[in-house]
């Protein structure tokens, strides 16, 4: 039985993928109703590449990342779907992360050891009561060694790798003694301290000035190339996507609406939402005059359940009687480019209403 289950998972996952998300639904049950943060995410993350996840605030980017790490805060819960990880150490195998307990020993080994995460705001993610060295060493002690000195040495090495000035001194400092850029380097060092196979960067430059942002982005990209690490880069900044990513998934209201190589996304966008995002970007030196083209309307209330295509109330190409009735299926336009829109296919997706 276990062998049959293993074979079924292997058949369902591309050999070049390190992580697969299948029909993932995450709901928050509150006094105001059910907030559907994720509404059926299907996504494969290629190994040793940078996958960009882009979309407006509230589309579910961060919740997807927290779901992979089994860190969705209560009252949120994974209502249905699967997350499958291809582990390479200590031996190659497939693990259904979504079936593991949040506090289980196996999940704790994956979190930090196999998958590292850079959170949005380092000042709130770092503990003000502990030194930088202690906070980095904690993960090393959990996954690699029982020696406190070895763990601190690893912390110094990792800080040096991320370009931290005077890492021997920084390990004895507290978070409030560091600048924003230095704290972000600490967060990257913490995520890399156990040499994970996957790095999730959740808007790692949101609170930084443009100069420091450029340095951090260059650092992440250089480390990814040097270490051969799969990176999931979450952002709402399409300029950062163009600079950082190999492939991109565009999210809207808890669903992936378009996915493909970054070049195709910018030069051959398919979904009306993707086109609207690109049209709303100011272009320096452009000969075209006039106002920017904003996306009309607002993101629906998180407790509302939109019937039909989630983008149809804001879409200029919406088909009455079609887009407002059914959910379009995710359709492959080419081998590496897919879209969820009735402009390209009449196929509908079963909406189970959960």
Secondary structure by P-SEA (a helix, b strand, c coil): caaaaaaaaaaaccccccbbbcbbbbbbbccccccccccbbbbbbbccbbbbbbbcccccaaaaaaaaaccccccccccccbbbbbccccbbbbbcccccccccaaaaaaccccbbbbcccccccccccccaaaaaaccccccccccaaaaaaaaaaaaaaacccaaaaaaacccccccaaaaaaaaaaaaacccccbbbbccccccccaaaaaaaaaaaaaaaaaabbbbbcccccaaaaaacccbbbbbccccccccccccccccccccaaaaaaaaacccccccccccccccccccccccccccccccccccccccccccccccccccccccccccccccccccccccccc
